[in-house]
Amino acid sequence: MAECTELEWAVQVLVNNFDKYSSRRCCCKKPRRISKKDFRKMLSCELNHMLTDTGNRRAADKLICDLDENKDGRISFEEYWTLIGGIASPIAQIIRQQEQSVKLTK
Amino acid sequence: QGEVRDCQELTDVERAIETVINQFHCYAVKGQKEYLTPNEMQELVVQKLPHLGKVRCVGPLEEKIECMGDPDEAKLEFGEYWDMMGDAAKGCRRK
């Protein structure tokens, strides 16, 4: 992807991030997964600005708790994508609300 | 090095998430950033995922968009948009 678009770059970054934290020990036949411990590490290393907001952090903790329930203990790529989406979605909402309040005050 | 950095400086992962959000907002004209119509989604995939779209997943992505109902009326919320980006992401992992 020589001249990828901004959005393609973004998707690629998120994919690479999964690969960075998912275990390398897995044999190639098994799909890669991230342990919960590494996922927490990833959140604090890679998402520390977005999660400084206590509300966001609580949301992230809840997401990890929900994940505990499936007792699988490891996060697949699909689960990872859903989790990041769970963090992105409230942020998208905050951006919308901020823009709306800016419009109202103008 | 982490401490030295300006605390406002976002990581690549954060910038990536912001980009995905911004693109959604850019194309969600009719729904005023609340939702995309299938037509808007289609436009986004063609214009913003020209390479990823070609990798296998373009078929399913387009099929999915077609299944979303009325191209101008159906509402595609952020979560569904995110899931579709996940499909594109899986496409680029398979390469």
N, CA and C atoms of all chains as a GROMACS GRO file, in nm:
protein
  603
    1MET      N    1   0.084  -0.120   0.000
    1MET     CA    2   0.000   0.000   0.000
    1MET      C    3   0.087   0.125   0.000
    2ALA      N    4   0.135   0.161  -0.116
    2ALA     CA    5   0.226   0.272  -0.126
    2ALA      C    6   0.157   0.405  -0.092
    3GLU      N    7   0.050   0.433  -0.162
    3GLU     CA    8  -0.020   0.558  -0.134
    3GLU      C    9  -0.155   0.532  -0.073
    4CYS      N   10  -0.152   0.490   0.051
    4CYS     CA   11  -0.280   0.459   0.113
    4CYS      C   12  -0.345   0.588   0.164
    5THR      N   13  -0.473   0.584   0.180
    5THR     CA   14  -0.545   0.700   0.230
    5THR      C   15  -0.528   0.706   0.382
    6GLU      N   16  -0.571   0.818   0.436
    6GLU     CA   17  -0.562   0.837   0.581
    6GLU      C   18  -0.639   0.727   0.655
    7LEU      N   19  -0.755   0.694   0.602
    7LEU     CA   20  -0.838   0.593   0.668
    7LEU      C   21  -0.772   0.456   0.660
    8GLU      N   22  -0.709   0.426   0.547
    8GLU     CA   23  -0.640   0.298   0.534
    8GLU      C   24  -0.520   0.291   0.628
    9TRP      N   25  -0.453   0.404   0.640
    9TRP     CA   26  -0.342   0.411   0.735
    9TRP      C   27  -0.394   0.380   0.876
   10ALA      N   28  -0.508   0.439   0.909
   10ALA     CA   29  -0.564   0.423   1.043
   10ALA      C   30  -0.599   0.276   1.071
   11VAL      N   31  -0.663   0.213   0.973
   11VAL     CA   32  -0.700   0.072   0.990
   11VAL      C   33  -0.574  -0.013   1.008
   12GLN      N   34  -0.474   0.018   0.927
   12GLN     CA   35  -0.348  -0.057   0.933
   12GLN      C   36  -0.281  -0.040   1.070
   13VAL      N   37  -0.285   0.080   1.124
   13VAL     CA   38  -0.225   0.105   1.256
   13VAL      C   39  -0.294   0.019   1.362
   14LEU      N   40  -0.425   0.013   1.354
   14LEU     CA   41  -0.499  -0.066   1.454
   14LEU      C   42  -0.472  -0.215   1.438
   15VAL      N   43  -0.453  -0.259   1.315
   15VAL     CA   44  -0.419  -0.400   1.291
   15VAL      C   45  -0.279  -0.429   1.345
   16ASN      N   46  -0.185  -0.340   1.313
   16ASN     CA   47  -0.047  -0.359   1.361
   16ASN      C   48  -0.041  -0.360   1.513
   17ASN      N   49  -0.125  -0.276   1.574
   17ASN     CA   50  -0.126  -0.268   1.719
   17ASN      C   51  -0.169  -0.402   1.780
   18PHE      N   52  -0.266  -0.467   1.718
   18PHE     CA   53  -0.307  -0.600   1.765
   18PHE      C   54  -0.191  -0.697   1.755
   19ASP      N   55  -0.125  -0.694   1.642
   19ASP     CA   56  -0.013  -0.787   1.620
   19ASP      C   57   0.102  -0.762   1.718
   20LYS      N   58   0.117  -0.634   1.754
   20LYS     CA   59   0.224  -0.598   1.846
   20LYS      C   60   0.201  -0.660   1.985
   21TYR      N   61   0.076  -0.662   2.028
   21TYR     CA   62   0.048  -0.710   2.163
   21TYR      C   63   0.003  -0.855   2.170
   22SER      N   64  -0.032  -0.913   2.058
   22SER     CA   65  -0.076  -1.052   2.063
   22SER      C   66   0.047  -1.143   2.072
   23SER      N   67   0.026  -1.253   2.138
   23SER     CA   68   0.138  -1.341   2.169
   23SER      C   69   0.206  -1.397   2.045
   24ARG      N   70   0.338  -1.394   2.050
   24ARG     CA   71   0.414  -1.448   1.937
   24ARG      C   72   0.438  -1.598   1.952
   25ARG      N   73   0.409  -1.646   2.072
   25ARG     CA   74   0.437  -1.788   2.094
   25ARG      C   75   0.342  -1.881   2.019
   26CYS      N   76   0.225  -1.826   1.989
   26CYS     CA   77   0.126  -1.909   1.921
   26CYS      C   78   0.186  -1.966   1.792
   27CYS      N   79   0.154  -2.088   1.764
   27CYS     CA   80   0.199  -2.142   1.636
   27CYS      C   81   0.114  -2.078   1.526
   28CYS      N   82   0.165  -2.080   1.406
   28CYS     CA   83   0.100  -2.001   1.302
   28CYS      C   84  -0.039  -2.050   1.265
   29LYS      N   85  -0.069  -2.175   1.302
   29LYS     CA   86  -0.202  -2.225   1.268
   29LYS      C   87  -0.310  -2.166   1.358
   30LYS      N   88  -0.269  -2.136   1.480
   30LYS     CA   89  -0.367  -2.080   1.574
   30LYS      C   90  -0.380  -1.930   1.551
   31PRO      N   91  -0.504  -1.878   1.554
   31PRO     CA   92  -0.517  -1.733   1.544
   31PRO      C   93  -0.453  -1.665   1.664
   32ARG      N   94  -0.391  -1.552   1.638
   32ARG     CA   95  -0.325  -1.480   1.747
   32ARG      C   96  -0.426  -1.419   1.842
   33ARG      N   97  -0.387  -1.411   1.968
   33ARG     CA   98  -0.474  -1.351   2.069
   33ARG      C   99  -0.392  -1.265   2.165
   34ILE      N  100  -0.463  -1.172   2.231
   34ILE     CA  101  -0.398  -1.089   2.333
   34ILE      C  102  -0.447  -1.135   2.469
   35SER      N  103  -0.356  -1.151   2.564
   35SER     CA  104  -0.400  -1.184   2.699
   35SER      C  105  -0.460  -1.058   2.762
   36LYS      N  106  -0.541  -1.079   2.866
   36LYS     CA  107  -0.604  -0.963   2.928
   36LYS      C  108  -0.500  -0.869   2.987
   37LYS      N  109  -0.395  -0.929   3.041
   37LYS     CA  110  -0.289  -0.849   3.100
   37LYS      C  111  -0.225  -0.758   2.994
   38ASP      N  112  -0.196  -0.818   2.879
   38ASP     CA  113  -0.136  -0.739   2.772
   38ASP      C  114  -0.234  -0.635   2.717
   39PHE      N  115  -0.362  -0.670   2.722
   39PHE     CA  116  -0.460  -0.574   2.672
   39PHE      C  117  -0.463  -0.450   2.762
   40ARG      N  118  -0.455  -0.475   2.893
   40ARG     CA  119  -0.450  -0.361   2.986
   40ARG      C  120  -0.325  -0.277   2.962
   41LYS      N  121  -0.215  -0.348   2.940
   41LYS     CA  122  -0.089  -0.280   2.912
   41LYS      C  123  -0.104  -0.194   2.786
   42MET      N  124  -0.168  -0.252   2.686
   42MET     CA  125  -0.188  -0.182   2.560
   42MET      C  126  -0.271  -0.056   2.586
   43LEU      N  127  -0.378  -0.069   2.666
   43LEU     CA  128  -0.465   0.047   2.693
   43LEU      C  129  -0.384   0.159   2.757
   44SER      N  130  -0.298   0.123   2.854
   44SER     CA  131  -0.227   0.232   2.922
   44SER      C  132  -0.112   0.286   2.838
   45CYS      N  133  -0.055   0.204   2.752
   45CYS     CA  134   0.055   0.255   2.668
   45CYS      C  135   0.005   0.330   2.546
   46GLU      N  136  -0.097   0.277   2.484
   46GLU     CA  137  -0.137   0.331   2.353
   46GLU      C  138  -0.258   0.424   2.359
   47LEU      N  139  -0.334   0.413   2.466
   47LEU     CA  140  -0.456   0.493   2.472
   47LEU      C  141  -0.459   0.580   2.597
   48ASN      N  142  -0.341   0.618   2.645
   48ASN     CA  143  -0.340   0.690   2.772
   48ASN      C  144  -0.402   0.828   2.764
   49HIS      N  145  -0.399   0.892   2.647
   49HIS     CA  146  -0.460   1.026   2.638
   49HIS      C  147  -0.611   1.016   2.630
   50MET      N  148  -0.655   0.921   2.549
   50MET     CA  149  -0.799   0.908   2.532
   50MET      C  150  -0.867   0.860   2.658
   51LEU      N  151  -0.793   0.787   2.741
   51LEU     CA  152  -0.855   0.729   2.860
   51LEU      C  153  -0.828   0.810   2.986
   52THR      N  154  -0.774   0.929   2.971
   52THR     CA  155  -0.752   1.010   3.092
   52THR      C  156  -0.885   1.054   3.150
   53ASP      N  157  -0.979   1.075   3.064
   53ASP     CA  158  -1.115   1.106   3.108
   53ASP      C  159  -1.166   0.989   3.192
   54THR      N  160  -1.205   1.016   3.316
   54THR     CA  161  -1.244   0.905   3.404
   54THR      C  162  -1.362   0.827   3.348
   55GLY      N  163  -1.450   0.897   3.282
   55GLY     CA  164  -1.567   0.828   3.224
   55GLY      C  165  -1.522   0.725   3.122
   56ASN      N  166  -1.427   0.765   3.039
   56ASN     CA  167  -1.377   0.672   2.938
   56ASN      C  168  -1.306   0.554   3.002
   57ARG      N  169  -1.230   0.584   3.109
   57ARG     CA  170  -1.157   0.478   3.174
   57ARG      C  171  -1.254   0.376   3.236
   58ARG      N  172  -1.360   0.428   3.295
   58ARG     CA  173  -1.459   0.339   3.354
   58ARG      C  174  -1.523   0.252   3.245
   59ALA      N  175  -1.548   0.315   3.131
   59ALA     CA  176  -1.607   0.240   3.020
   59ALA      C  177  -1.512   0.128   2.976
   60ALA      N  178  -1.384   0.160   2.972
   60ALA     CA  179  -1.285   0.061   2.930
   60ALA      C  180  -1.278  -0.054   3.031
   61ASP      N  181  -1.283  -0.018   3.161
   61ASP     CA  182  -1.280  -0.122   3.264
   61ASP      C  183  -1.401  -0.214   3.252
   62LYS      N  184  -1.514  -0.152   3.223
   62LYS     CA  185  -1.635  -0.232   3.210
   62LYS      C  186  -1.622  -0.327   3.091
   63LEU      N  187  -1.563  -0.276   2.984
   63LEU     CA  188  -1.544  -0.361   2.866
   63LEU      C  189  -1.458  -0.481   2.900
   64ILE      N  190  -1.354  -0.458   2.978
   64ILE     CA  191  -1.265  -0.570   3.012
   64ILE      C  192  -1.337  -0.667   3.105
   65CYS      N  193  -1.418  -0.611   3.197
   65CYS     CA  194  -1.496  -0.697   3.286
   65CYS      C  195  -1.590  -0.787   3.206
   66ASP      N  196  -1.659  -0.726   3.111
   66ASP     CA  197  -1.751  -0.803   3.028
   66ASP      C  198  -1.677  -0.916   2.959
   67LEU      N  199  -1.556  -0.885   2.923
   67LEU     CA  200  -1.476  -0.983   2.853
   67LEU      C  201  -1.440  -1.100   2.946
   68ASP      N  202  -1.420  -1.066   3.074
   68ASP     CA  203  -1.391  -1.170   3.174
   68ASP      C  204  -1.501  -1.274   3.175
   69GLU      N  205  -1.619  -1.230   3.149
   69GLU     CA  206  -1.733  -1.321   3.160
   69GLU      C  207  -1.726  -1.436   3.061
   70ASN      N  208  -1.665  -1.414   2.950
   70ASN     CA  209  -1.665  -1.526   2.855
   70ASN      C  210  -1.555  -1.629   2.888
   71LYS      N  211  -1.477  -1.598   2.993
   71LYS     CA  212  -1.384  -1.695   3.054
   71LYS      C  213  -1.278  -1.751   2.958
   72ASP      N  214  -1.277  -1.696   2.843
   72ASP     CA  215  -1.182  -1.743   2.743
   72ASP      C  216  -1.042  -1.692   2.780
   73GLY      N  217  -1.037  -1.574   2.844
   73GLY     CA  218  -0.912  -1.523   2.897
   73GLY      C  219  -0.822  -1.457   2.794
   74ARG      N  220  -0.852  -1.479   2.669
   74ARG     CA  221  -0.770  -1.419   2.564
   74ARG      C  222  -0.856  -1.348   2.464
   75ILE      N  223  -0.798  -1.243   2.407
   75ILE     CA  224  -0.876  -1.156   2.321
   75ILE      C  225  -0.841  -1.182   2.175
   76SER      N  226  -0.940  -1.224   2.099
   76SER     CA  227  -0.917  -1.249   1.957
   76SER      C  228  -0.919  -1.116   1.882
   77PHE      N  229  -0.885  -1.121   1.755
   77PHE     CA  230  -0.885  -0.998   1.678
   77PHE      C  231  -1.024  -0.935   1.674
   78GLU      N  232  -1.126  -1.019   1.658
   78GLU     CA  233  -1.264  -0.968   1.654
   78GLU      C  234  -1.302  -0.900   1.785
   79GLU      N  235  -1.264  -0.966   1.896
   79GLU     CA  236  -1.295  -0.908   2.027
   79GLU      C  237  -1.219  -0.777   2.048
   80TYR      N  238  -1.095  -0.777   2.005
   80TYR     CA  239  -1.013  -0.656   2.014
   80TYR      C  240  -1.078  -0.542   1.937
   81TRP      N  241  -1.123  -0.572   1.816
   81TRP     CA  242  -1.183  -0.469   1.732
   81TRP      C  243  -1.309  -0.414   1.800
   82THR      N  244  -1.389  -0.504   1.855
   82THR     CA  245  -1.511  -0.463   1.923
   82THR      C  246  -1.479  -0.376   2.046
   83LEU      N  247  -1.375  -0.414   2.118
   83LEU     CA  248  -1.337  -0.337   2.236
   83LEU      C  249  -1.292  -0.196   2.201
   84ILE      N  250  -1.210  -0.186   2.097
   84ILE     CA  251  -1.165  -0.053   2.055
   84ILE      C  252  -1.286   0.028   2.007
   85GLY      N  253  -1.378  -0.040   1.940
   85GLY     CA  254  -1.501   0.026   1.896
   85GLY      C  255  -1.580   0.078   2.016
   86GLY      N  256  -1.579   0.001   2.123
   86GLY     CA  257  -1.648   0.041   2.245
   86GLY      C  258  -1.585   0.165   2.308
   87ILE      N  259  -1.458   0.186   2.282
   87ILE     CA  260  -1.391   0.306   2.330
   87ILE      C  261  -1.415   0.422   2.233
   88ALA      N  262  -1.413   0.390   2.103
   88ALA     CA  263  -1.428   0.494   2.001
   88ALA      C  264  -1.568   0.554   1.999
   89SER      N  265  -1.666   0.468   2.021
   89SER     CA  266  -1.805   0.511   2.008
   89SER      C  267  -1.842   0.626   2.103
   90PRO      N  268  -1.813   0.615   2.234
   90PRO     CA  269  -1.842   0.730   2.321
   90PRO      C  270  -1.761   0.854   2.286
   91ILE      N  271  -1.638   0.833   2.233
   91ILE     CA  272  -1.557   0.949   2.194
   91ILE      C  273  -1.622   1.021   2.076
   92ALA      N  274  -1.674   0.942   1.980
   92ALA     CA  275  -1.744   1.001   1.866
   92ALA      C  276  -1.862   1.085   1.916
   93GLN      N  277  -1.930   1.033   2.016
   93GLN     CA  278  -2.045   1.103   2.071
   93GLN      C  279  -2.003   1.234   2.138
   94ILE      N  280  -1.893   1.228   2.212
   94ILE     CA  281  -1.844   1.349   2.280
   94ILE      C  282  -1.809   1.457   2.177
   95ILE      N  283  -1.743   1.414   2.068
   95ILE     CA  284  -1.705   1.510   1.963
   95ILE      C  285  -1.830   1.577   1.905
   96ARG      N  286  -1.932   1.496   1.879
   96ARG     CA  287  -2.057   1.550   1.825
   96ARG      C  288  -2.119   1.651   1.921
   97GLN      N  289  -2.125   1.612   2.048
   97GLN     CA  290  -2.187   1.702   2.147
   97GLN      C  291  -2.109   1.832   2.160
   98GLN      N  292  -1.976   1.821   2.157
   98GLN     CA  293  -1.895   1.942   2.168
   98GLN      C  294  -1.921   2.035   2.050
   99GLU      N  295  -1.930   1.976   1.930
   99GLU     CA  296  -1.955   2.058   1.812
   99GLU      C  297  -2.092   2.124   1.819
  100GLN      N  298  -2.188   2.049   1.870
  100GLN     CA  299  -2.323   2.106   1.880
  100GLN      C  300  -2.326   2.220   1.980
  101SER      N  301  -2.256   2.205   2.092
  101SER     CA  302  -2.259   2.312   2.192
  101SER      C  303  -2.184   2.434   2.142
  102VAL      N  304  -2.082   2.411   2.058
  102VAL     CA  305  -2.012   2.525   1.999
  102VAL      C  306  -2.106   2.602   1.908
  103LYS      N  307  -2.183   2.524   1.828
  103LYS     CA  308  -2.279   2.589   1.738
  103LYS      C  309  -2.381   2.672   1.816
  104LEU      N  310  -2.426   2.615   1.927
  104LEU     CA  311  -2.529   2.683   2.005
  104LEU      C  312  -2.479   2.812   2.066
  105THR      N  313  -2.353   2.812   2.108
  105THR     CA  314  -2.302   2.931   2.174
  105THR      C  315  -2.266   3.041   2.075
  106LYS      N  316  -2.252   3.000   1.947
  106LYS     CA  317  -2.216   3.101   1.847
  106LYS      C  318  -2.333   3.194   1.820
  107GLN      N  319   1.150   0.807   2.732
  107GLN     CA  320   1.106   0.897   2.625
  107GLN      C  321   0.960   0.936   2.643
  108GLY      N  322   0.885   0.847   2.705
  108GLY     CA  323   0.742   0.872   2.722
  108GLY      C  324   0.717   0.997   2.804
  109GLU      N  325   0.798   1.016   2.907
  109GLU     CA  326   0.774   1.130   2.997
  109GLU      C  327   0.806   1.264   2.933
  110VAL      N  328   0.903   1.257   2.841
  110VAL     CA  329   0.949   1.382   2.781
  110VAL      C  330   0.846   1.438   2.685
  111ARG      N  331   0.769   1.345   2.629
  111ARG     CA  332   0.674   1.387   2.527
  111ARG      C  333   0.567   1.481   2.581
  112ASP      N  334   0.527   1.570   2.497
  112ASP     CA  335   0.416   1.657   2.530
  112ASP      C  336   0.294   1.569   2.559
  113CYS      N  337   0.227   1.597   2.670
  113CYS     CA  338   0.117   1.508   2.707
  113CYS      C  339  -0.002   1.522   2.612
  114GLN      N  340   0.002   1.627   2.532
  114GLN     CA  341  -0.109   1.643   2.436
  114GLN      C  342  -0.085   1.563   2.309
  115GLU      N  343   0.037   1.515   2.295
  115GLU     CA  344   0.070   1.445   2.173
  115GLU      C  345   0.007   1.306   2.173
  116LEU      N  346  -0.074   1.280   2.076
  116LEU     CA  347  -0.146   1.153   2.074
  116LEU      C  348  -0.056   1.042   2.019
  117THR      N  349  -0.083   0.919   2.062
  117THR     CA  350  -0.012   0.805   2.006
  117THR      C  351  -0.071   0.775   1.867
  118ASP      N  352   0.000   0.692   1.791
  118ASP     CA  353  -0.050   0.654   1.659
  118ASP      C  354  -0.187   0.588   1.668
  119VAL      N  355  -0.202   0.504   1.771
  119VAL     CA  356  -0.329   0.433   1.786
  119VAL      C  357  -0.442   0.533   1.811
  120GLU      N  358  -0.414   0.633   1.893
  120GLU     CA  359  -0.516   0.734   1.921
  120GLU      C  360  -0.548   0.817   1.797
  121ARG      N  361  -0.442   0.852   1.724
  121ARG     CA  362  -0.467   0.929   1.601
  121ARG      C  363  -0.547   0.846   1.501
  122ALA      N  364  -0.518   0.715   1.500
  122ALA     CA  365  -0.590   0.626   1.408
  122ALA      C  366  -0.738   0.622   1.444
  123ILE      N  367  -0.767   0.609   1.573
  123ILE     CA  368  -0.907   0.605   1.616
  123ILE      C  369  -0.976   0.736   1.580
  124GLU      N  370  -0.906   0.846   1.603
  124GLU     CA  371  -0.963   0.977   1.569
  124GLU      C  372  -0.993   0.988   1.421
  125THR      N  373  -0.901   0.934   1.341
  125THR     CA  374  -0.920   0.939   1.196
  125THR      C  375  -1.046   0.862   1.155
  126VAL      N  376  -1.062   0.743   1.212
  126VAL     CA  377  -1.179   0.662   1.178
  126VAL      C  378  -1.307   0.737   1.218
  127ILE      N  379  -1.304   0.802   1.333
  127ILE     CA  380  -1.420   0.878   1.379
  127ILE      C  381  -1.446   0.997   1.286
  128ASN      N  382  -1.338   1.069   1.253
  128ASN     CA  383  -1.353   1.188   1.168
  128ASN      C  384  -1.412   1.155   1.032
  129GLN      N  385  -1.368   1.042   0.975
  129GLN     CA  386  -1.421   1.004   0.843
  129GLN      C  387  -1.570   0.975   0.851
  130PHE      N  388  -1.610   0.912   0.960
  130PHE     CA  389  -1.752   0.885   0.979
  130PHE      C  390  -1.828   1.018   0.983
  131HIS      N  391  -1.779   1.112   1.059
  131HIS     CA  392  -1.846   1.242   1.071
  131HIS      C  393  -1.848   1.318   0.939
  132CYS      N  394  -1.737   1.306   0.863
  132CYS     CA  395  -1.730   1.376   0.735
  132CYS      C  396  -1.837   1.329   0.638
  133TYR      N  397  -1.863   1.199   0.638
  133TYR     CA  398  -1.955   1.144   0.538
  133TYR      C  399  -2.099   1.141   0.588
  134ALA      N  400  -2.119   1.151   0.717
  134ALA     CA  401  -2.254   1.145   0.772
  134ALA      C  402  -2.322   1.281   0.759
  135VAL      N  403  -2.347   1.322   0.636
  135VAL     CA  404  -2.404   1.455   0.612
  135VAL      C  405  -2.553   1.456   0.642
  136LYS      N  406  -2.621   1.359   0.580
  136LYS     CA  407  -2.766   1.356   0.595
  136LYS      C  408  -2.806   1.334   0.742
  137GLY      N  409  -2.736   1.244   0.806
  137GLY     CA  410  -2.769   1.212   0.946
  137GLY      C  411  -2.702   1.306   1.045
  138GLN      N  412  -2.646   1.414   0.995
  138GLN     CA  413  -2.578   1.512   1.080
  138GLN      C  414  -2.486   1.446   1.182
  139LYS      N  415  -2.399   1.363   1.130
  139LYS     CA  416  -2.296   1.295   1.209
  139LYS      C  417  -2.349   1.186   1.302
  140GLU      N  418  -2.480   1.162   1.298
  140GLU     CA  419  -2.537   1.057   1.383
  140GLU      C  420  -2.532   0.922   1.313
  141TYR      N  421  -2.554   0.922   1.184
  141TYR     CA  422  -2.555   0.797   1.107
  141TYR      C  423  -2.516   0.821   0.962
  142LEU      N  424  -2.475   0.711   0.896
  142LEU     CA  425  -2.447   0.715   0.752
  142LEU      C  426  -2.562   0.648   0.680
  143THR      N  427  -2.597   0.696   0.563
  143THR     CA  428  -2.689   0.619   0.479
  143THR      C  429  -2.603   0.519   0.401
  144PRO      N  430  -2.665   0.411   0.350
  144PRO     CA  431  -2.586   0.315   0.269
  144PRO      C  432  -2.514   0.383   0.154
  145ASN      N  433  -2.577   0.483   0.092
  145ASN     CA  434  -2.511   0.556  -0.017
  145ASN      C  435  -2.384   0.627   0.031
  146GLU      N  436  -2.394   0.690   0.146
  146GLU     CA  437  -2.278   0.761   0.201
  146GLU      C  438  -2.168   0.662   0.238
  147MET      N  439  -2.210   0.547   0.292
  147MET     CA  440  -2.114   0.444   0.328
  147MET      C  441  -2.041   0.394   0.204
  148GLN      N  442  -2.118   0.373   0.099
  148GLN     CA  443  -2.062   0.327  -0.028
  148GLN      C  444  -1.956   0.425  -0.080
  149GLU      N  445  -1.992   0.552  -0.073
  149GLU     CA  446  -1.902   0.658  -0.118
  149GLU      C  447  -1.773   0.656  -0.036
  150LEU      N  448  -1.789   0.640   0.094
  150LEU     CA  449  -1.674   0.637   0.184
  150LEU      C  450  -1.581   0.521   0.149
  151VAL      N  451  -1.640   0.404   0.126
  151VAL     CA  452  -1.557   0.286   0.096
  151VAL      C  453  -1.481   0.307  -0.035
  152VAL      N  454  -1.549   0.360  -0.135
  152VAL     CA  455  -1.485   0.380  -0.266
  152VAL      C  456  -1.374   0.484  -0.258
  153GLN      N  457  -1.402   0.595  -0.188
  153GLN     CA  458  -1.305   0.704  -0.186
  153GLN      C  459  -1.194   0.686  -0.083
  154LYS      N  460  -1.230   0.629   0.032
  154LYS     CA  461  -1.133   0.625   0.140
  154LYS      C  462  -1.068   0.488   0.162
  155LEU      N  463  -1.125   0.386   0.103
  155LEU     CA  464  -1.063   0.254   0.116
  155LEU      C  465  -1.032   0.195  -0.021
  156PRO      N  466  -0.968   0.272  -0.109
  156PRO     CA  467  -0.948   0.223  -0.246
  156PRO      C  468  -0.860   0.099  -0.252
  157HIS      N  469  -0.764   0.086  -0.160
  157HIS     CA  470  -0.676  -0.031  -0.162
  157HIS      C  471  -0.732  -0.144  -0.078
  158LEU      N  472  -0.772  -0.110   0.044
  158LEU     CA  473  -0.826  -0.214   0.132
  158LEU      C  474  -0.952  -0.273   0.071
  159GLY      N  475  -1.027  -0.190   0.004
  159GLY     CA  476  -1.150  -0.238  -0.058
  159GLY      C  477  -1.123  -0.346  -0.161
  160LYS      N  478  -1.007  -0.338  -0.224
  160LYS     CA  479  -0.975  -0.435  -0.329
  160LYS      C  480  -0.934  -0.570  -0.273
  161VAL      N  481  -0.887  -0.570  -0.151
  161VAL     CA  482  -0.839  -0.695  -0.094
  161VAL      C  483  -0.959  -0.780  -0.049
  162ARG      N  484  -1.000  -0.868  -0.132
  162ARG     CA  485  -1.100  -0.967  -0.097
  162ARG      C  486  -1.231  -0.912  -0.041
  163CYS      N  487  -1.216  -0.824   0.056
  163CYS     CA  488  -1.334  -0.790   0.134
  163CYS      C  489  -1.428  -0.696   0.060
  164VAL      N  490  -1.386  -0.645  -0.053
  164VAL     CA  491  -1.475  -0.550  -0.120
  164VAL      C  492  -1.608  -0.615  -0.156
  165GLY      N  493  -1.601  -0.740  -0.194
  165GLY     CA  494  -1.726  -0.812  -0.225
  165GLY      C  495  -1.821  -0.807  -0.107
  166PRO      N  496  -1.780  -0.870   0.003
  166PRO     CA  497  -1.865  -0.870   0.121
  166PRO      C  498  -1.906  -0.730   0.166
  167LEU      N  499  -1.813  -0.633   0.162
  167LEU     CA  500  -1.849  -0.498   0.205
  167LEU      C  501  -1.962  -0.443   0.121
  168GLU      N  502  -1.948  -0.459  -0.010
  168GLU     CA  503  -2.053  -0.407  -0.097
  168GLU      C  504  -2.184  -0.482  -0.078
  169GLU      N  505  -2.172  -0.614  -0.062
  169GLU     CA  506  -2.293  -0.691  -0.036
  169GLU      C  507  -2.361  -0.643   0.091
  170LYS      N  508  -2.279  -0.620   0.192
  170LYS     CA  509  -2.334  -0.574   0.320
  170LYS      C  510  -2.408  -0.442   0.302
  171ILE      N  511  -2.346  -0.353   0.226
  171ILE     CA  512  -2.409  -0.222   0.207
  171ILE      C  513  -2.542  -0.239   0.134
  172GLU      N  514  -2.543  -0.329   0.038
  172GLU     CA  515  -2.667  -0.353  -0.035
  172GLU      C  516  -2.777  -0.408   0.054
  173CYS      N  517  -2.736  -0.485   0.153
  173CYS     CA  518  -2.835  -0.547   0.242
  173CYS      C  519  -2.888  -0.450   0.348
  174MET      N  520  -2.838  -0.330   0.346
  174MET     CA  521  -2.875  -0.239   0.454
  174MET      C  522  -3.007  -0.170   0.433
  175GLY      N  523  -3.067  -0.195   0.321
  175GLY     CA  524  -3.198  -0.136   0.297
  175GLY      C  525  -3.190  -0.015   0.206
  176ASP      N  526  -3.290   0.069   0.214
  176ASP     CA  527  -3.301   0.186   0.129
  176ASP      C  528  -3.170   0.267   0.129
  177PRO      N  529  -3.109   0.282   0.009
  177PRO     CA  530  -2.978   0.348   0.002
  177PRO      C  531  -2.977   0.491   0.056
  178ASP      N  532  -3.092   0.557   0.053
  178ASP     CA  533  -3.095   0.696   0.100
  178ASP      C  534  -3.158   0.712   0.237
  179GLU      N  535  -3.225   0.608   0.282
  179GLU     CA  536  -3.302   0.624   0.406
  179GLU      C  537  -3.247   0.543   0.523
  180ALA      N  538  -3.191   0.427   0.494
  180ALA     CA  539  -3.148   0.341   0.604
  180ALA      C  540  -3.038   0.411   0.685
  181LYS      N  541  -3.037   0.382   0.814
  181LYS     CA  542  -2.942   0.448   0.902
  181LYS      C  543  -2.835   0.351   0.951
  182LEU      N  544  -2.713   0.391   0.930
  182LEU     CA  545  -2.600   0.308   0.967
  182LEU      C  546  -2.527   0.381   1.079
  183GLU      N  547  -2.539   0.328   1.199
  183GLU     CA  548  -2.480   0.400   1.312
  183GLU      C  549  -2.331   0.369   1.328
  184PHE      N  550  -2.268   0.444   1.418
  184PHE     CA  551  -2.124   0.433   1.432
  184PHE      C  552  -2.078   0.289   1.455
  185GLY      N  553  -2.151   0.216   1.540
  185GLY     CA  554  -2.113   0.078   1.571
  185GLY      C  555  -2.106  -0.010   1.448
  186GLU      N  556  -2.206   0.007   1.360
  186GLU     CA  557  -2.207  -0.075   1.238
  186GLU      C  558  -2.095  -0.035   1.144
  187TYR      N  559  -2.073   0.095   1.138
  187TYR     CA  560  -1.961   0.147   1.057
  187TYR      C  561  -1.830   0.088   1.110
  188TRP      N  562  -1.815   0.087   1.241
  188TRP     CA  563  -1.693   0.033   1.302
  188TRP      C  564  -1.676  -0.115   1.266
  189ASP      N  565  -1.786  -0.190   1.272
  189ASP     CA  566  -1.780  -0.332   1.236
  189ASP      C  567  -1.734  -0.351   1.092
  190MET      N  568  -1.780  -0.262   1.004
  190MET     CA  569  -1.740  -0.275   0.864
  190MET      C  570  -1.592  -0.244   0.848
  191MET      N  571  -1.543  -0.148   0.923
  191MET     CA  572  -1.399  -0.120   0.920
  191MET      C  573  -1.323  -0.244   0.970
  192GLY      N  574  -1.383  -0.315   1.065
  192GLY     CA  575  -1.323  -0.439   1.113
  192GLY      C  576  -1.310  -0.542   1.001
  193ASP      N  577  -1.411  -0.548   0.917
  193ASP     CA  578  -1.404  -0.640   0.802
  193ASP      C  579  -1.290  -0.600   0.710
  194ALA      N  580  -1.278  -0.470   0.686
  194ALA     CA  581  -1.169  -0.423   0.601
  194ALA      C  582  -1.035  -0.458   0.666
  195ALA      N  583  -1.029  -0.444   0.799
  195ALA     CA  584  -0.906  -0.473   0.872
  195ALA      C  585  -0.868  -0.620   0.859
  196LYS      N  586  -0.969  -0.706   0.870
  196LYS     CA  587  -0.942  -0.850   0.856
  196LYS      C  588  -0.889  -0.878   0.717
  197GLY      N  589  -0.941  -0.805   0.618
  197GLY     CA  590  -0.894  -0.819   0.481
  197GLY      C  591  -0.746  -0.788   0.471
  198CYS      N  592  -0.701  -0.683   0.540
  198CYS     CA  593  -0.560  -0.649   0.524
  198CYS      C  594  -0.471  -0.737   0.611
  199ARG      N  595  -0.527  -0.809   0.706
  199ARG     CA  596  -0.444  -0.904   0.782
  199ARG      C  597  -0.416  -1.030   0.700
  200ARG      N  598  -0.511  -1.064   0.616
  200ARG     CA  599  -0.496  -1.188   0.539
  200ARG      C  600  -0.390  -1.179   0.432
  201LYS      N  601  -0.357  -1.057   0.394
  201LYS     CA  602  -0.265  -1.039   0.282
  201LYS      C  603  -0.135  -1.115   0.297
   0.00000   0.00000   0.00000
